[in-house]
Amino acid sequence: MAFGWGTFRHVFSGGDGIIYAITENGDLLWYRHEGRYDGTFRWEFSEGKKVGIGWNMFQNVFSGGDGVIYGITYSGDLLWYRHEGRYDGTFRWAFSEGKKVGIGWGVFQNVFSGGDGIIYAITENGDLMWYCHEGRNDGTFRWTFSEGKKVGVGWVPSNIRQVFGD
């Protein structure tokens, strides 16, 4: 069984051994690694299960944990999804379409989740911003602060290369 992981547009973890992959045509595939605790080559299914379509409309996609998936559109909107079929790989979602929970997210170099509604974003000048999505459980447009809080500096790619070498 070989998945060809390098052929996907994007791959990200959903937690609990769940891995999501977005194909070139925008299909969202679900995988569960049964051998995650011992490093064995065991998967729940021999192929990924198609759980979504149209995921090529995003410049960035990441998991927020507990079935929550965020997508940043090319116009900078942050959309919220909840994959209700996350445990069995079924095409079942809390809502048929994503809910817009933010705007202006396209300006960041990188955006990722810290879990529990915490989202980190790296600005163009390398500042690390902290956001708390209070509406993460139901997809409401509700945040702890209207703007993020700066919690770090120097997160630019050139500094990271200096740490790890070229």
DSSP file (Angstrom, degrees, kcal/mol; ACC not computed):
  #  RESIDUE AA STRUCTURE BP1 BP2  ACC     N-H-->O    O-->H-N    N-H-->O    O-->H-N    TCO  KAPPA ALPHA  PHI   PSI    X-CA   Y-CA   Z-CA
    1    1 A M              0   0    0      0, 0.0     2,-0.4     0, 0.0    46,-0.1   0.000 360.0 360.0 360.0 118.0    0.0    0.0    0.0
    2    2 A A        -     0   0    0      1,-0.1    44,-0.0    44,-0.1     0, 0.0  -0.996 360.0-169.3-129.8 127.9    1.6    3.3   -1.1
    3    3 A F        -     0   0    0     -2,-0.4    -1,-0.1    44,-0.1     4,-0.1   0.712  31.2-131.9 -89.9 -21.2   -0.4    6.5   -0.9
    4    4 A G    >   -     0   0    0      2,-0.1     3,-2.4     1,-0.1     4,-0.2   0.966  28.6-175.6  67.2  52.6    2.0    8.8   -2.9
    5    5 A W  G >  S+     0   0    0      1,-0.3     3,-1.2     2,-0.2    -1,-0.1   0.753  74.3  65.4 -56.7 -27.6    1.9   11.5   -0.3
    6    6 A G  G 3  S+     0   0    0      1,-0.2    -1,-0.3     3,-0.0    -2,-0.1   0.568  89.2  68.3 -73.4  -7.1    4.0   13.8   -2.5
    7    7 A T  G <  S+     0   0    0     -3,-2.4    17,-0.3    -4,-0.1    -1,-0.2   0.520  81.0  96.2 -89.8  -5.1    1.2   14.1   -5.1
    8    8 A F  S <  S-     0   0    0     -3,-1.2    15,-0.2    -4,-0.2     3,-0.1  -0.529  71.6-137.1 -87.1 152.1   -1.1   16.0   -2.8
    9    9 A R  S    S-     0   0    0     13,-2.4     2,-0.3     1,-0.3    14,-0.2   0.857  89.8  -1.7 -67.8 -37.0   -1.6   19.8   -2.8
   10   10 A H  E     -A   22   0A   0     12,-1.2    12,-3.0     2,-0.0     2,-0.4  -0.984  59.6-166.9-158.8 141.9   -1.6   19.8    1.0
   11   11 A V  E     +A   21   0A   0     -2,-0.3     2,-0.3    10,-0.2    10,-0.2  -0.998  17.8 165.4-132.4 136.1   -1.5   17.3    3.9
   12   12 A F  E     -A   20   0A   0      8,-2.3     8,-2.9    -2,-0.4     2,-0.2  -0.991  34.6-105.8-150.4 156.2   -2.3   18.0    7.5
   13   13 A S  E     -A   19   0A   0     -2,-0.3    50,-0.4     6,-0.2     6,-0.2  -0.557  16.2-171.9 -82.5 143.0   -3.1   16.2   10.7
   14   14 A G  E     -     0   0A   0      4,-3.2    53,-0.4    -2,-0.2    52,-0.2   0.340  49.6-112.8-108.5   2.0   -6.5   15.9   12.2
   15   15 A G  E >  S+A   18   0A   0      3,-0.8     3,-1.9    50,-0.1    -1,-0.2   0.040  92.5  63.6  84.3 161.6   -5.3   14.3   15.4
   16   16 A D  T 3  S-     0   0    0      1,-0.3     3,-0.1    -3,-0.1    20,-0.1   0.807 134.2 -55.9  57.1  33.9   -6.0   10.8   16.7
   17   17 A G  T 3  S+     0   0    0      1,-0.3    16,-3.0    15,-0.1     2,-0.4   0.501 103.4 137.4  80.1   3.0   -4.1    9.3   13.8
   18   18 A I  E <   -AB  15  32A   0     -3,-1.9    -4,-3.2    14,-0.2    -3,-0.8  -0.702  31.1-173.5 -87.0 131.9   -6.3   11.0   11.3
   19   19 A I  E     -AB  13  31A   0     12,-2.5    12,-2.2    -2,-0.4     2,-0.4  -0.993   7.4-157.4-125.5 131.7   -4.5   12.6    8.3
   20   20 A Y  E     -AB  12  30A   0     -8,-2.9    -8,-2.3    -2,-0.4     2,-0.4  -0.858   8.6-171.4-106.1 144.0   -6.3   14.7    5.7
   21   21 A A  E     -AB  11  29A   0      8,-2.0     8,-3.3    -2,-0.4     2,-0.5  -1.000  13.4-147.6-135.9 137.5   -4.9   15.2    2.2
   22   22 A I  E     -AB  10  28A   0    -12,-3.0   -13,-2.4    -2,-0.4   -12,-1.2  -0.918  18.5-144.7-106.2 123.9   -6.1   17.6   -0.5
   23   23 A T    >   -     0   0    0      4,-2.5     3,-1.6    -2,-0.5   -15,-0.1  -0.284  29.8-101.0 -80.1 169.4   -5.8   16.4   -4.1
   24   24 A E  T 3  S+     0   0    0    -17,-0.3    -1,-0.1     1,-0.3   -16,-0.1   0.828 124.2  52.5 -59.9 -32.9   -4.9   18.6   -7.1
   25   25 A N  T 3  S-     0   0    0      2,-0.1    29,-0.3    30,-0.0    -1,-0.3   0.415 124.5-101.9 -87.5   4.6   -8.6   18.6   -8.1
   26   26 A G    <   +     0   0    0     -3,-1.6    29,-2.9     1,-0.3     2,-0.2   0.505  69.6 147.0  94.8   5.7   -9.7   19.7   -4.6
   27   27 A D        -     0   0    0     26,-0.2    -4,-2.5    27,-0.2     2,-0.6  -0.539  42.2-138.8 -72.4 140.6  -11.0   16.5   -3.1
   28   28 A L  E     -BC  22  52A   0     24,-2.4    23,-3.1    -6,-0.2    24,-1.1  -0.908  21.2-162.9-100.6 119.9  -10.4   16.1    0.6
   29   29 A L  E     -BC  21  50A   0     -8,-3.3    -8,-2.0    -2,-0.6     2,-0.4  -0.813   6.0-147.4-106.9 146.2   -9.3   12.6    1.5
   30   30 A W  E     +BC  20  49A   0     19,-2.6    19,-2.5    -2,-0.3     2,-0.3  -0.926  17.8 175.9-114.2 133.1   -9.4   11.1    5.0
   31   31 A Y  E     -B   19   0A   0    -12,-2.2   -12,-2.5    -2,-0.4     2,-0.4  -0.965  15.5-156.2-130.6 149.6   -6.9    8.5    6.3
   32   32 A R  E     -B   18   0A   0     -2,-0.3    12,-2.4   -14,-0.2     2,-1.0  -0.975  10.3-148.4-128.6 121.3   -6.5    6.9    9.7
   33   33 A H  B >   -D   43   0B   0    -16,-3.0     3,-1.1    -2,-0.4    10,-0.2  -0.754  14.1-177.6 -88.0 102.2   -3.1    5.5   10.7
   34   34 A E  T 3  S+     0   0    0     -2,-1.0     3,-0.4     8,-0.9     9,-0.2   0.734  80.9  58.9 -71.3 -22.7   -3.8    2.6   12.9
   35   35 A G  T 3>> +     0   0    0      7,-1.9     4,-1.6     5,-0.3     5,-0.9   0.066  68.8 116.1 -94.1  25.6   -0.1    2.0   13.5
   36   36 A R  T <45S+     0   0    0     -3,-1.1    -1,-0.2     1,-0.2    -2,-0.1   0.784  74.3  49.0 -67.2 -27.0    0.5    5.5   15.0
   37   37 A Y  T  45S+     0   0    0     -3,-0.4    -1,-0.2     1,-0.2    -2,-0.1   0.770 124.7  26.0 -85.8 -24.8    1.5    4.2   18.4
   38   38 A D  T  45S-     0   0    0     -3,-0.3    -2,-0.2     2,-0.1    -1,-0.2   0.373 104.0-115.7-119.4   4.1    4.0    1.6   17.3
   39   39 A G  T  <5 +     0   0    0     -4,-1.6    -3,-0.2     1,-0.2     2,-0.1   0.710  62.3 149.9  73.6  20.3    5.1    3.0   13.9
   40   40 A T      < -     0   0    0     -5,-0.9     2,-1.6     1,-0.1    -5,-0.3  -0.467  59.8-110.4 -87.2 162.2    3.8    0.1   11.9
   41   41 A F        +     0   0    0     -2,-0.1     2,-0.5    -7,-0.1    -1,-0.1  -0.443  70.0 134.4 -88.1  60.2    2.5    0.3    8.4
   42   42 A R        +     0   0    0     -2,-1.6    -7,-1.9     2,-0.0    -8,-0.9  -0.960  28.2 178.0-118.2 126.9   -1.2   -0.3    9.4
   43   43 A W  B     -D   33   0B   0     -2,-0.5   -10,-0.2   -10,-0.2     3,-0.1  -0.935  36.5-127.1-126.1 147.8   -4.0    1.8    8.0
   44   44 A E  S    S+     0   0    0    -12,-2.4     2,-0.3    -2,-0.3    -1,-0.1   0.884  99.3  17.9 -61.4 -38.6   -7.8    1.6    8.6
   45   45 A F  S    S-     0   0    0    -13,-0.3   -13,-0.2     1,-0.1    -1,-0.1  -0.950  75.0-126.5-131.9 153.5   -8.4    1.5    4.9
   46   46 A S  S    S+     0   0    0     -2,-0.3     2,-0.3     2,-0.1   -44,-0.1   0.710  96.9  30.2 -73.4 -18.8   -6.1    0.7    2.0
   47   47 A E  S    S-     0   0    0    -46,-0.1   -44,-0.1   -17,-0.0   -17,-0.0  -0.933  95.9 -91.3-134.3 159.9   -7.0    4.0    0.3
   48   48 A G        -     0   0    0     -2,-0.3     2,-0.5   -17,-0.1   -17,-0.2  -0.362  37.9-126.4 -66.9 150.3   -8.1    7.4    1.5
   49   49 A K  E     -C   30   0A   0    -19,-2.5   -19,-2.6    -4,-0.1     2,-0.5  -0.866  20.9-121.8 -99.8 131.0  -11.8    8.0    1.8
   50   50 A K  E     +C   29   0A   0     -2,-0.5   -21,-0.2   -21,-0.2    41,-0.1  -0.597  42.1 160.6 -74.0 118.7  -13.3   11.1    0.0
   51   51 A V  E     +     0   0A   0    -23,-3.1     2,-0.3    -2,-0.5   -22,-0.2   0.386  58.8  16.7-120.2  -0.4  -14.9   13.3    2.6
   52   52 A G  E     -C   28   0A   0    -24,-1.1   -24,-2.4    39,-0.0     2,-0.3  -0.991  54.3-151.6-165.3 161.6  -15.0   16.7    0.8
   53   53 A I  S    S+     0   0    0     -2,-0.3   -26,-0.2   -26,-0.3   -27,-0.1  -0.934  72.4  38.4-134.4 159.1  -14.8   18.5   -2.5
   54   54 A G    >   +     0   0    0    -29,-0.3     3,-1.1    -2,-0.3   -27,-0.2   0.662  63.8 135.5  79.6  17.6  -13.8   22.0   -3.5
   55   55 A W  G >   +     0   0    0    -29,-2.9     3,-0.8     1,-0.3   -29,-0.2   0.424  52.9  81.3 -81.5   3.2  -10.9   22.3   -1.1
   56   56 A N  G 3  S+     0   0    0      1,-0.2    -1,-0.3   -31,-0.2   -30,-0.1   0.416  71.6  81.6 -84.4   3.2   -8.6   23.8   -3.8
   57   57 A M  G <  S+     0   0    0     -3,-1.1    17,-1.0   -31,-0.1     2,-0.4   0.418  80.1  86.3 -83.2   2.6  -10.2   27.2   -3.1
   58   58 A F  E <   -E   73   0C   0     -3,-0.8    15,-0.3    15,-0.2     3,-0.1  -0.816  58.7-161.7-109.3 144.1   -7.9   27.6   -0.1
   59   59 A Q  E    S+     0   0C   0     13,-2.9     2,-0.3    -2,-0.4    14,-0.2   0.680  89.7  15.1 -86.1 -22.0   -4.4   29.0    0.2
   60   60 A N  E     -E   72   0C   0     12,-1.2    12,-3.1    50,-0.0     2,-0.4  -0.983  63.5-176.0-152.2 141.2   -4.1   27.4    3.6
   61   61 A V  E     +E   71   0C   0     -2,-0.3     2,-0.3    10,-0.2    10,-0.2  -0.998  13.3 164.1-136.9 137.2   -6.0   24.6    5.5
   62   62 A F  E     -E   70   0C   0      8,-2.3     8,-3.1    -2,-0.4     2,-0.3  -0.992  34.8-108.6-152.2 155.5   -5.3   23.4    9.0
   63   63 A S  E     -E   69   0C   0    -50,-0.4    50,-0.3    -2,-0.3     6,-0.3  -0.617  13.0-167.4 -85.6 142.4   -7.0   21.5   11.8
   64   64 A G  E     -     0   0C   0      4,-3.3    53,-0.5    -2,-0.3    52,-0.4   0.310  52.5-107.1-104.3   4.3   -8.2   23.1   14.9
   65   65 A G  E >  S+E   68   0C   0      3,-0.8     3,-2.0   -52,-0.2    -1,-0.2   0.085  95.3  57.5  86.9 157.4   -8.7   19.7   16.6
   66   66 A D  T 3  S-     0   0    0      1,-0.3     3,-0.1   -52,-0.2   -51,-0.1   0.815 135.1 -52.4  55.2  36.2  -11.9   17.8   17.5
   67   67 A G  T 3  S+     0   0    0    -53,-0.4    16,-3.2     1,-0.3     2,-0.4   0.356 102.9 135.2  85.5  -6.2  -13.0   17.7   13.8
   68   68 A V  E <   -EF  65  82C   0     -3,-2.0    -4,-3.3    14,-0.2    -3,-0.8  -0.624  30.7-176.0 -78.7 130.8  -12.6   21.5   13.3
   69   69 A I  E     -EF  63  81C   0     12,-2.4    12,-1.9    -2,-0.4     2,-0.4  -0.997   8.6-157.4-128.1 131.8  -10.9   22.4   10.1
   70   70 A Y  E     -EF  62  80C   0     -8,-3.1    -8,-2.3    -2,-0.4     2,-0.4  -0.861   6.8-169.5-107.1 142.9  -10.1   26.0    9.1
   71   71 A G  E     -EF  61  79C   0      8,-2.1     8,-3.2    -2,-0.4     2,-0.6  -0.999  12.3-150.7-131.8 135.6   -9.5   27.2    5.6
   72   72 A I  E     -EF  60  78C   0    -12,-3.1   -13,-2.9    -2,-0.4   -12,-1.2  -0.924  20.9-143.8-105.0 118.2   -8.2   30.5    4.4
   73   73 A T  E >   -E   58   0C   0      4,-2.5     3,-1.8    -2,-0.6   -15,-0.2  -0.243  27.0-106.0 -74.3 166.4   -9.5   31.5    1.0
   74   74 A Y  T 3  S+     0   0    0    -17,-1.0    -1,-0.1     1,-0.3   -16,-0.1   0.700 123.1  57.5 -67.1 -17.9   -7.4   33.3   -1.6
   75   75 A S  T 3  S-     0   0    0      2,-0.1    29,-0.3    30,-0.0    -1,-0.3   0.442 123.6-105.4 -90.1  -0.4   -9.5   36.5   -0.8
   76   76 A G  S <  S+     0   0    0     -3,-1.8    29,-3.0     1,-0.3     2,-0.2   0.473  70.2 143.1  95.9   3.0   -8.4   36.2    2.9
   77   77 A D        -     0   0    0     26,-0.2    -4,-2.5    27,-0.2     2,-0.6  -0.559  44.5-138.9 -76.4 141.4  -11.6   34.9    4.5
   78   78 A L  E     -FG  72 102C   0     24,-2.5    23,-3.1    -2,-0.2    24,-1.1  -0.904  22.2-164.7 -99.9 118.1  -11.2   32.4    7.4
   79   79 A L  E     -FG  71 100C   0     -8,-3.2    -8,-2.1    -2,-0.6     2,-0.4  -0.831   6.7-146.7-107.7 144.6  -13.8   29.6    7.1
   80   80 A W  E     +FG  70  99C   0     19,-2.8    19,-2.4    -2,-0.4     2,-0.3  -0.893  18.7 174.4-110.8 135.4  -14.7   27.1    9.8
   81   81 A Y  E     -F   69   0C   0    -12,-1.9   -12,-2.4    -2,-0.4     2,-0.4  -0.962  18.6-153.3-133.8 152.7  -15.8   23.5    9.2
   82   82 A R  E     -F   68   0C   0     -2,-0.3    12,-2.4   -14,-0.2     2,-1.1  -0.963  11.2-148.9-128.7 117.2  -16.6   20.7   11.5
   83   83 A H  B >   -H   93   0D   0    -16,-3.2     3,-1.2    -2,-0.4    10,-0.2  -0.717  15.2-178.6 -85.7  99.3  -16.1   17.2   10.1
   84   84 A E  T 3  S+     0   0    0     -2,-1.1     3,-0.4     8,-0.9     9,-0.2   0.737  80.9  57.3 -69.9 -23.2  -18.7   15.1   12.0
   85   85 A G  T 3>> +     0   0    0      7,-1.9     4,-1.8     5,-0.3     5,-1.1   0.059  70.0 118.0 -94.2  25.7  -17.5   12.0   10.2
   86   86 A R  T <45S+     0   0    0     -3,-1.2    -1,-0.2     1,-0.2    -2,-0.1   0.791  71.5  51.5 -65.5 -28.9  -13.9   12.3   11.4
   87   87 A Y  T  45S+     0   0    0     -3,-0.4    -1,-0.2     1,-0.2    -2,-0.1   0.782 124.8  23.4 -81.9 -26.1  -13.9    9.0   13.4
   88   88 A D  T  45S-     0   0    0     -3,-0.4    -2,-0.2     2,-0.1    -1,-0.2   0.393 104.3-113.9-120.5   2.8  -15.1    6.8   10.6
   89   89 A G  T  <5 +     0   0    0     -4,-1.8     2,-0.2     1,-0.2    -3,-0.2   0.806  60.6 153.2  72.9  29.6  -14.1    8.8    7.5
   90   90 A T      < -     0   0    0     -5,-1.1     2,-2.1     2,-0.1    -5,-0.3  -0.599  58.1-110.6 -92.2 156.8  -17.7    9.5    6.3
   91   91 A F  S    S+     0   0    0     -2,-0.2     2,-0.4   -41,-0.1   -40,-0.1  -0.501  72.4 132.1 -82.9  68.0  -18.7   12.5    4.2
   92   92 A R        +     0   0    0     -2,-2.1    -7,-1.9   -40,-0.0    -8,-0.9  -0.985  29.4 176.5-131.6 121.1  -20.6   14.1    7.1
   93   93 A W  B     -H   83   0D   0     -2,-0.4   -10,-0.2   -10,-0.2     3,-0.1  -0.889  39.7-123.5-125.9 152.7  -20.2   17.7    8.1
   94   94 A A  S    S+     0   0    0    -12,-2.4     2,-0.3    -2,-0.3   -11,-0.1   0.865 103.3  15.1 -61.6 -36.4  -21.9   19.9   10.7
   95   95 A F  S    S-     0   0    0    -13,-0.3   -13,-0.2     1,-0.1    -1,-0.1  -0.970  76.3-125.1-137.1 151.2  -22.9   22.3    7.9
   96   96 A S  S    S+     0   0    0     -2,-0.3     2,-0.3    -3,-0.1    -1,-0.1   0.767  97.7  31.0 -70.3 -23.6  -22.9   21.8    4.2
   97   97 A E  S    S-     0   0    0    -17,-0.0   -17,-0.0    -4,-0.0     2,-0.0  -0.909  95.2 -94.1-129.7 159.1  -20.7   24.9    3.7
   98   98 A G        -     0   0    0     -2,-0.3     2,-0.5   -17,-0.1   -17,-0.2  -0.337  35.6-126.1 -68.2 153.4  -18.0   26.5    5.7
   99   99 A K  E     -G   80   0C   0    -19,-2.4   -19,-2.8    -4,-0.1     2,-0.5  -0.880  20.7-121.7-101.7 132.0  -18.9   29.4    8.1
  100  100 A K  E     +G   79   0C   0     -2,-0.5   -21,-0.2   -21,-0.2    41,-0.1  -0.615  41.0 162.0 -74.0 119.8  -17.0   32.6    7.7
  101  101 A V  E     +     0   0C   0    -23,-3.1     2,-0.3    -2,-0.5   -22,-0.2   0.379  59.9  16.3-118.9  -0.2  -15.4   33.4   11.1
  102  102 A G  E     -G   78   0C   0    -24,-1.1   -24,-2.5    39,-0.0     2,-0.3  -0.988  55.3-151.1-166.3 159.8  -12.7   35.9   10.0
  103  103 A I  S    S+     0   0    0     -2,-0.3   -26,-0.2   -26,-0.3   -27,-0.1  -0.935  73.5  35.8-132.4 157.1  -11.5   38.3    7.4
  104  104 A G    >   +     0   0    0     -2,-0.3     3,-0.8   -29,-0.3   -27,-0.2   0.661  68.7 128.6  79.5  17.3   -8.1   39.6    6.4
  105  105 A W  G >   +     0   0    0    -29,-3.0     3,-1.1     1,-0.2   -29,-0.1   0.551  51.5  81.6 -83.1  -7.4   -6.2   36.3    7.0
  106  106 A G  G 3  S+     0   0    0      1,-0.2    -1,-0.2   -30,-0.2   -30,-0.1   0.565  76.7  72.3 -74.5  -7.0   -4.5   36.2    3.6
  107  107 A V  G <  S+     0   0    0     -3,-0.8    17,-0.3   -31,-0.1    -1,-0.2   0.598  77.7  97.5 -83.1 -10.9   -1.8   38.6    4.7
  108  108 A F    <   -     0   0    0     -3,-1.1    15,-0.2     1,-0.1     3,-0.1  -0.496  66.6-144.2 -86.1 149.1    0.0   36.1    6.9
  109  109 A Q  S    S+     0   0    0     13,-2.9     2,-0.3     1,-0.3    14,-0.1   0.833  87.7   0.7 -73.3 -35.6    3.0   34.0    5.9
  110  110 A N  E     -I  122   0E   0     12,-0.9    12,-2.9     2,-0.0     2,-0.4  -0.984  61.9-168.9-154.9 144.4    1.8   31.0    7.9
  111  111 A V  E     +I  121   0E   0     -2,-0.3     2,-0.3    10,-0.2    10,-0.2  -0.999  18.3 158.0-137.6 135.5   -1.2   30.2   10.1
  112  112 A F  E     -I  120   0E   0      8,-2.4     8,-3.1    -2,-0.4     2,-0.3  -0.976  35.7-102.6-154.5 163.2   -1.6   27.2   12.3
  113  113 A S  E     -I  119   0E   0    -50,-0.3     6,-0.2    -2,-0.3   -50,-0.1  -0.646  12.0-169.8 -94.5 145.7   -3.6   25.9   15.3
  114  114 A G  E     -     0   0E   0      4,-3.0     5,-0.2    -2,-0.3    -1,-0.1   0.298  56.4-108.9-104.6   3.0   -2.4   25.6   18.9
  115  115 A G  E >  S+I  118   0E   0      3,-0.8     3,-2.0   -52,-0.2    -1,-0.3   0.038  94.3  60.1  86.7 160.4   -5.5   23.7   19.8
  116  116 A D  T 3  S-     0   0    0    -52,-0.4     3,-0.1     1,-0.3   -51,-0.1   0.795 134.2 -52.3  55.6  34.7   -8.5   24.7   21.9
  117  117 A G  T 3  S+     0   0    0    -53,-0.5    16,-3.4     1,-0.3     2,-0.4   0.415 102.8 135.1  85.5  -2.3   -9.4   27.6   19.6
  118  118 A I  E <   -IJ 115 132E   0     -3,-2.0    -4,-3.0    14,-0.2    -3,-0.8  -0.688  31.5-174.9 -83.1 129.4   -5.9   29.1   19.7
  119  119 A I  E     -IJ 113 131E   0     12,-2.6    12,-2.2    -2,-0.4     2,-0.4  -0.993   8.7-157.8-126.2 130.7   -4.6   30.2   16.2
  120  120 A Y  E     -IJ 112 130E   0     -8,-3.1    -8,-2.4    -2,-0.4     2,-0.4  -0.851   9.4-172.6-104.9 143.3   -1.1   31.5   15.6
  121  121 A A  E     -IJ 111 129E   0      8,-2.0     8,-3.4    -2,-0.4     2,-0.6  -1.000  15.4-144.3-137.5 137.6   -0.2   33.6   12.6
  122  122 A I  E     -IJ 110 128E   0    -12,-2.9   -13,-2.9    -2,-0.4   -12,-0.9  -0.899  20.1-143.7-104.4 123.0    3.2   34.8   11.4
  123  123 A T    >   -     0   0    0      4,-2.6     3,-1.6    -2,-0.6   -15,-0.1  -0.251  29.5-100.6 -78.4 170.0    3.2   38.2    9.8
  124  124 A E  T 3  S+     0   0    0    -17,-0.3    -1,-0.1     1,-0.3   -16,-0.1   0.829 124.0  50.8 -60.8 -33.3    5.4   39.3    6.9
  125  125 A N  T 3  S-     0   0    0     31,-0.1    29,-0.3     2,-0.1    -1,-0.3   0.374 125.2 -99.8 -89.4   6.3    7.9   40.9    9.2
  126  126 A G  S <  S+     0   0    0     -3,-1.6    29,-3.0     1,-0.3     2,-0.3   0.562  70.3 147.3  94.4   8.6    8.1   37.8   11.4
  127  127 A D        -     0   0    0     26,-0.2    -4,-2.6    27,-0.2     2,-0.6  -0.593  43.2-136.8 -76.4 139.6    5.8   38.7   14.3
  128  128 A L  E     -JK 122 152E   0     24,-2.6    23,-3.2    -2,-0.3    24,-1.1  -0.882  23.0-161.3 -97.6 118.1    4.0   35.8   15.9
  129  129 A M  E     -JK 121 150E   0     -8,-3.4    -8,-2.0    -2,-0.6     2,-0.4  -0.778   5.5-147.8-104.8 145.5    0.4   36.7   16.5
  130  130 A W  E     +JK 120 149E   0     19,-2.7    19,-2.3    -2,-0.3     2,-0.3  -0.934  17.4 176.9-114.2 131.9   -2.0   34.9   18.9
  131  131 A Y  E     -J  119   0E   0    -12,-2.2   -12,-2.6    -2,-0.4     2,-0.5  -0.968  17.0-153.2-131.1 148.6   -5.7   34.6   18.3
  132  132 A C  E     -J  118   0E   0     -2,-0.3    12,-2.3   -14,-0.2     2,-1.2  -0.944   6.6-155.3-126.0 110.8   -8.4   32.8   20.3
  133  133 A H  B >   -L  143   0F   0    -16,-3.4     3,-1.3    -2,-0.5    10,-0.2  -0.711  11.5-178.1 -85.8  97.2  -11.5   31.7   18.4
  134  134 A E  T 3  S+     0   0    0     -2,-1.2     3,-0.4     8,-0.9     9,-0.2   0.721  80.6  59.2 -67.9 -21.1  -14.2   31.5   21.1
  135  135 A G  T >>> +     0   0    0      7,-1.7     4,-2.2     5,-0.3     5,-1.0   0.104  68.7 115.3 -93.7  22.8  -16.7   30.3   18.5
  136  136 A R  T <45S+     0   0    0     -3,-1.3    -1,-0.2     1,-0.2    -2,-0.1   0.786  71.6  54.8 -65.5 -27.6  -14.6   27.3   17.6
  137  137 A N  T 345S+     0   0    0     -3,-0.4    -1,-0.2     1,-0.2    -2,-0.1   0.814 126.2  17.6 -77.1 -29.5  -17.3   24.8   18.8
  138  138 A D  T <45S-     0   0    0     -3,-0.5    -2,-0.2     2,-0.1    -1,-0.2   0.396 104.1-110.8-124.3   1.3  -20.2   26.2   16.8
  139  139 A G  T  <5 +     0   0    0     -4,-2.2     2,-0.2     1,-0.2    -3,-0.2   0.776  60.6 154.7  76.7  26.3  -18.5   28.2   14.0
  140  140 A T      < -     0   0    0     -5,-1.0     2,-1.9     2,-0.1    -5,-0.3  -0.557  56.3-111.5 -86.3 156.3  -19.6   31.6   15.2
  141  141 A F  S    S+     0   0    0     -2,-0.2     2,-0.4   -41,-0.1    -1,-0.1  -0.552  71.5 132.4 -84.6  72.1  -17.7   34.8   14.4
  142  142 A R        +     0   0    0     -2,-1.9    -7,-1.7   -40,-0.0    -8,-0.9  -0.986  28.5 175.5-135.5 121.3  -16.6   35.3   18.1
  143  143 A W  B     -L  133   0F   0     -2,-0.4   -10,-0.2   -10,-0.2     3,-0.1  -0.895  39.0-124.7-126.5 152.3  -13.0   36.1   19.2
  144  144 A T  S    S+     0   0    0    -12,-2.3     2,-0.3    -2,-0.3    -1,-0.1   0.916 102.2  15.7 -60.7 -44.2  -11.4   36.9   22.5
  145  145 A F  S    S-     0   0    0    -13,-0.2   -13,-0.2     1,-0.1    -1,-0.1  -0.936  74.7-127.5-127.4 152.4   -9.9   40.1   21.1
  146  146 A S  S    S+     0   0    0     -2,-0.3     2,-0.3    -3,-0.1    -1,-0.1   0.771 100.6  31.7 -70.2 -24.0  -10.9   41.9   17.9
  147  147 A E  S    S-     0   0    0      1,-0.1    -1,-0.0    -4,-0.0   -17,-0.0  -0.924  95.5-100.9-128.5 156.5   -7.2   41.9   16.9
  148  148 A G        -     0   0    0     -2,-0.3     2,-0.4   -17,-0.1   -17,-0.2  -0.187  30.7-121.1 -70.1 167.0   -4.5   39.4   17.6
  149  149 A K  E     -K  130   0E   0    -19,-2.3   -19,-2.7    -4,-0.1     2,-0.5  -0.930  22.0-121.2-110.5 134.6   -1.9   39.8   20.3
  150  150 A K  E     +K  129   0E   0     -2,-0.4   -21,-0.2   -21,-0.2     3,-0.1  -0.624  38.9 164.2 -73.9 123.4    1.8   39.8   19.4
  151  151 A V  E     +     0   0E   0    -23,-3.2     2,-0.3    -2,-0.5   -22,-0.2   0.354  59.7  15.0-121.8   1.7    3.5   36.9   21.4
  152  152 A G  E     -K  128   0E   0    -24,-1.1   -24,-2.6   -22,-0.0     2,-0.3  -0.983  55.2-152.9-168.2 161.0    6.8   36.6   19.5
  153  153 A V        +     0   0    0     -2,-0.3   -26,-0.2   -26,-0.3   -27,-0.1  -0.918  69.2  45.6-134.8 161.8    9.2   38.2   17.1
  154  154 A G        +     0   0    0    -29,-0.3   -27,-0.2    -2,-0.3   -28,-0.1   0.725  60.0 136.3  81.4  22.6   11.8   36.9   14.6
  155  155 A W        +     0   0    0    -29,-3.0   -29,-0.2    -3,-0.1   -28,-0.1   0.007  30.0 132.0 -91.2  29.5    9.7   34.1   13.1
  156  156 A V    >>  -     0   0    0    -31,-0.2     4,-1.7   -30,-0.1     3,-0.8  -0.540  68.3-118.1 -80.5 148.2   10.8   35.0    9.5
  157  157 A P  H 3> S+     0   0    0      0, 0.0     4,-2.5     0, 0.0     5,-0.2   0.828 111.8  59.7 -56.3 -34.3   12.0   32.1    7.3
  158  158 A S  H 3> S+     0   0    0      1,-0.2     4,-1.5     2,-0.2     5,-0.1   0.890 106.3  47.6 -64.6 -36.7   15.5   33.5    6.9
  159  159 A N  H <> S+     0   0    0     -3,-0.8     4,-1.4     2,-0.2    -1,-0.2   0.879 110.6  51.7 -68.2 -37.8   16.0   33.3   10.7
  160  160 A I  H  X S+     0   0    0     -4,-1.7     4,-2.1     1,-0.2     5,-0.2   0.901 107.3  52.4 -67.1 -39.9   14.7   29.8   10.8
  161  161 A R  H  X S+     0   0    0     -4,-2.5     4,-2.6     1,-0.2    -1,-0.2   0.879 106.2  55.2 -61.1 -36.6   17.1   28.7    8.1
  162  162 A Q  H  < S+     0   0    0     -4,-1.5    -1,-0.2     1,-0.2    -2,-0.2   0.852 108.3  48.7 -65.7 -32.7   19.9   30.2   10.1
  163  163 A V  H  < S+     0   0    0     -4,-1.4    -2,-0.2    -3,-0.2    -1,-0.2   0.922 124.1  29.0 -70.8 -44.0   18.9   28.0   13.1
  164  164 A F  H  < S-     0   0    0     -4,-2.1    -2,-0.2     1,-0.1    -1,-0.2   0.581 108.4-126.2 -95.8 -11.1   18.7   24.8   11.1
  165  165 A G     <        0   0    0     -4,-2.6    -1,-0.1    -5,-0.2    -2,-0.1   0.048 360.0 360.0  83.6 161.8   21.3   25.6    8.4
  166  166 A D              0   0    0     -4,-0.1    -1,-0.1     0, 0.0    -4,-0.1   0.423 360.0 360.0 -94.2 360.0   20.9   25.5    4.6
